[in-house]
Amino acid sequence: MSEKQKIKVLVVDDEPDIVEILKYNLQKEGYEVATAEDGIKAVKTAVKFQPDVILLDIMMPGQDGVETCLQIRQIPELKNAFVIFLTARMEEYSEVAAFDVGADDYITKPIKPRALMSRIAALFRRESKKEQEVSQIKIRDLVIDRGSYTINKSGKTITLPKKEFELLYFLAKNPNMVFSRDELLQNIWGSDVFVLARTVDVHIRKVREKIGEDYITTVKGVGYKFDLG
């Protein structure tokens, strides 16, 4: 029995042929698979199935993938599930919208099963490395807890989506060090995921909205740093 047989994958797409191809290839690799043909059913299935990975089509009738991902990210027991968007669209809007609601990766159709398996494996490799890091950082009036993906600020608990949390955690564990957008993309999203630099700006803005403006400083023309104050 390989470790892959313990990993659950939810496939969400309104095209039956794509669902069947992905389901076949994932099961062949030893993954446990559930499927849904639209966003509303995807949320219900995800709650029951508790997937480790969700392959989510963006363009679906009714409730699209972006809205579906947003709903999934608001369910506490699904906060650590990886979300990989599947789409035939390559517009900048689609990509930014996908990462803005908490996607971990973004794959354009037609999907090559072998490449998809590699991307899934890469997500778990990165997660394994992160689990070896210090679980809690205390800095200024913040306690940043990797185990619960929460921030305690002066006694108030703040919950962040996974990528926003990882961005804050990375900057906080390297205080006063300036990182360019490319360096942040490399460390948070990885080299095997193509993400626009603008995605970093969007996530920084969202983190600031939740914890305050004076923790992460913009160094004009260079990047960002966590300010010790």
Residue pairs with C-beta under 8 A, 6 or more apart in sequence:
2 30
4 29
4 30
4 31
5 30
5 31
5 32
6 32
7 30
7 31
7 32
7 52
7 53
7 124
8 31
8 32
8 33
8 34
8 49
8 50
8 51
8 52
8 53
9 26
9 31
9 32
9 33
9 34
9 51
9 52
9 53
9 54
9 55
9 120
10 33
10 34
10 35
10 36
10 42
10 45
10 46
10 49
10 51
10 53
10 54
10 55
11 19
11 22
11 23
11 26
11 33
11 34
11 35
11 36
11 55
12 35
12 36
12 37
12 38
12 39
12 42
12 54
12 55
12 56
12 57
12 60
12 65
12 68
13 19
13 22
13 37
13 55
13 57
13 60
13 86
14 37
14 38
14 57
14 60
14 61
15 57
16 37
18 57
18 86
18 109
18 111
19 35
19 37
21 111
21 113
22 33
22 55
22 111
22 113
22 116
23 33
23 35
25 113
25 116
25 117
26 33
26 117
27 33
29 117
31 53
34 45
34 49
34 51
35 45
36 42
36 44
36 45
38 60
38 61
38 62
38 63
39 60
39 62
39 63
39 64
39 65
39 67
39 68
39 71
40 62
40 63
40 68
42 54
42 56
42 68
42 72
43 68
43 71
43 72
43 75
46 54
46 72
46 75
46 78
46 81
47 75
47 77
47 78
50 77
50 78
51 78
51 81
52 81
52 82
53 81
53 82
53 83
53 84
53 120
53 123
54 69
54 72
54 81
54 82
54 83
54 84
55 84
55 86
55 116
56 65
56 68
56 69
56 83
56 84
56 85
56 86
56 103
57 65
57 85
57 86
57 87
58 64
58 65
58 66
58 85
58 86
58 87
58 89
58 94
58 98
59 65
59 87
59 88
59 89
60 68
65 85
65 86
65 87
65 98
66 97
66 98
66 101
69 83
69 85
69 98
69 101
69 102
69 103
70 101
70 102
72 78
72 81
72 83
73 79
73 83
73 101
73 102
73 161
73 162
79 149
79 159
79 161
79 162
80 149
80 162
82 104
82 105
82 120
82 123
82 127
83 102
83 103
83 104
83 105
84 103
84 104
84 105
84 106
84 107
84 116
84 119
84 120
84 123
85 98
85 103
85 105
85 106
85 107
86 107
86 109
86 111
87 94
87 98
87 106
87 107
87 108
87 109
88 108
88 109
89 108
90 108
92 196
92 198
95 106
95 195
95 196
95 199
96 196
96 198
96 199
96 202
98 106
99 106
99 163
99 195
99 199
99 202
99 203
100 199
100 202
100 206
101 161
102 161
102 162
102 163
104 123
104 162
104 163
104 189
104 193
105 119
105 123
105 193
106 193
106 194
106 195
107 115
107 116
107 119
118 192
119 192
119 193
122 190
122 192
122 193
126 190
130 146
130 166
133 146
133 173
134 146
134 173
135 145
135 146
135 147
136 143
136 144
136 145
136 146
136 147
137 143
137 144
137 169
137 172
137 173
138 144
139 172
139 175
139 226
139 228
140 215
140 228
140 229
141 153
141 154
142 151
142 152
142 153
142 172
142 211
142 215
143 151
143 152
144 151
144 165
144 168
144 169
144 172
145 151
145 152
146 165
146 169
149 159
149 160
149 162
149 165
150 157
150 158
150 159
150 160
151 157
151 158
151 159
151 160
151 165
151 168
151 210
151 211
152 158
153 211
153 212
158 210
158 211
160 168
160 207
160 210
163 188
163 189
163 203
164 203
164 206
164 207
164 210
166 188
167 184
167 188
167 200
167 203
167 204
167 207
168 207
168 211
168 215
168 216
168 226
170 179
170 184
170 187
170 188
171 179
171 216
171 224
171 225
171 226
172 226
174 226
175 225
175 226
175 227
175 228
176 225
176 226
176 227
176 228
177 225
177 226
178 219
178 222
178 223
178 224
178 225
179 187
179 223
179 224
179 225
180 222
180 223
181 197
181 200
181 201
181 223
181 224
182 197
183 223
184 200
184 223
184 224
185 195
185 197
185 199
185 200
188 200
189 195
189 199
200 224
204 216
204 218
204 224
207 216
208 215
208 216
214 227
214 229
215 226
215 227
216 224
216 225
216 226
216 227
217 224
217 225
217 226
217 227
218 224
219 225
